[in-house]
Amino acid sequence: MFVSESALRIFIEYGYGALFIASFLAATILPFSSEFLLSLLLLNNYNAVNVVAIGTAGNVLGAVVNYGLGHQGNKLVLQRWLRLSSEEIHHAEKRFKKYGLFSLCFAWVPIIGDPLTVAAGLLKINFSAFLALVTAGKFLRYVIIAISIQSL
């Protein structure tokens, strides 16, 4: 991924706010990644606890938006607006039936994570359980990234 020097300066200058937005967008259906910015901030001596907390908060909020869209929407709307295919929704629903609620701990995984959070809403999964499991998975992922970056 190529990022210009001026873009890097902007990311570093807006730090936590940029991370929150990037983390939020990364958790929605939009193709975006927050790991690069999280790593960049850590390498520029931002506080690791704050970086992990803000990254997690933005990422979980994005997942909550997906849950809400699934909960309030129908499959046709999700296919049109979110560009989720019937196949992606079907596979996410099958994962829930096969692996249960704990599959939400993997909501951070690229490609499968966003459909999982939408499917949780479609299936009317208990919101408290959804929030706890998604938060745990996303938090642990950011902690592992932060520890890895700080050990460099």
PEQUI-V705679 format. One record per residue. N is the residue number from 1. PSI is psi in degrees with one decimal (999 if undefined). OMEGA is omega in whole degrees, -180 to 180 (NA if undefined). Layout:
# PEQUI-V705679
N_PSI_OMEGA ; N_PSI_OMEGA
This chain:
# PEQUI-V705679
1_127.3_179 ; 2_127.8_176 ; 3_127.8_-178 ; 4_159.6_179 ; 5_-37.8_179 ; 6_-35.9_177 ; 7_-40.9_178 ; 8_-42.6_179 ; 9_-40.2_179 ; 10_-45.2_179 ; 11_-44.6_-179 ; 12_-40.2_-180 ; 13_-41.9_-178 ; 14_-3.1_171 ; 15_-103.7_-174 ; 16_-39.8_179 ; 17_-42.9_178 ; 18_-39.6_179 ; 19_-43.1_179 ; 20_-47.0_-179 ; 21_-45.5_180 ; 22_-41.2_-180 ; 23_-39.5_177 ; 24_-51.3_-178 ; 25_-36.5_-180 ; 26_-25.4_-178 ; 27_-8.2_176 ; 28_-176.0_-178 ; 29_-14.1_180 ; 30_139.0_179 ; 31_97.7_-176 ; 32_155.5_180 ; 33_137.4_179 ; 34_-15.6_-175 ; 35_-38.5_180 ; 36_-49.2_-178 ; 37_-40.3_177 ; 38_-45.6_179 ; 39_-42.4_180 ; 40_-44.3_180 ; 41_-41.9_178 ; 42_-40.1_179 ; 43_-16.3_177 ; 44_28.1_172 ; 45_28.1_170 ; 46_151.3_-179 ; 47_122.9_-176 ; 48_-39.9_180 ; 49_-44.2_179 ; 50_-42.0_180 ; 51_-47.2_-180 ; 52_-44.1_-179 ; 53_-45.5_-178 ; 54_-40.7_177 ; 55_-43.5_179 ; 56_-45.6_-179 ; 57_-47.1_180 ; 58_-42.3_-178 ; 59_-41.0_179 ; 60_-40.7_179 ; 61_-40.3_176 ; 62_-40.8_178 ; 63_-35.6_177 ; 64_-38.9_176 ; 65_-45.6_178 ; 66_-44.1_178 ; 67_-47.3_-179 ; 68_-41.1_178 ; 69_-41.7_177 ; 70_-42.3_-178 ; 71_-41.3_-176 ; 72_-21.6_-175 ; 73_177.0_171 ; 74_172.4_-173 ; 75_-37.1_-179 ; 76_-43.8_179 ; 77_-44.2_-180 ; 78_-36.4_179 ; 79_-39.3_-179 ; 80_-51.8_-175 ; 81_-47.4_-174 ; 82_-4.8_179 ; 83_32.4_174 ; 84_128.9_179 ; 85_160.4_176 ; 86_-36.4_-179 ; 87_-43.3_179 ; 88_-43.8_179 ; 89_-44.0_180 ; 90_-44.8_180 ; 91_-39.6_178 ; 92_-42.4_178 ; 93_-40.4_178 ; 94_-40.3_178 ; 95_-40.4_178 ; 96_-44.8_-178 ; 97_-34.9_-178 ; 98_-47.0_-173 ; 99_-10.0_177 ; 100_-166.7_-177 ; 101_-31.7_-175 ; 102_-11.4_174 ; 103_-21.4_179 ; 104_-18.8_175 ; 105_-16.0_-179 ; 106_23.8_179 ; 107_-14.0_180 ; 108_-13.4_-175 ; 109_128.1_179 ; 110_147.8_177 ; 111_-48.2_-178 ; 112_-22.7_-173 ; 113_-47.5_-178 ; 114_-48.5_176 ; 115_-32.5_178 ; 116_-43.5_-178 ; 117_-34.2_175 ; 118_-44.4_180 ; 119_-35.8_178 ; 120_-39.8_176 ; 121_-44.5_179 ; 122_-40.0_-178 ; 123_2.0_178 ; 124_42.6_177 ; 125_143.1_179 ; 126_124.9_-174 ; 127_-38.8_180 ; 128_-43.0_178 ; 129_-43.1_177 ; 130_-51.6_-176 ; 131_-44.1_-179 ; 132_-46.9_-176 ; 133_-42.0_179 ; 134_-43.2_180 ; 135_-44.6_-180 ; 136_-47.2_-179 ; 137_-45.5_-179 ; 138_-39.6_178 ; 139_-48.7_-179 ; 140_-39.0_178 ; 141_-46.8_-179 ; 142_-35.3_177 ; 143_-44.1_179 ; 144_-42.1_177 ; 145_-46.4_-178 ; 146_-44.5_179 ; 147_-41.3_179 ; 148_-43.9_-179 ; 149_-41.1_-178 ; 150_-19.6_179 ; 151_-2.8_179 ; 152_999_NA
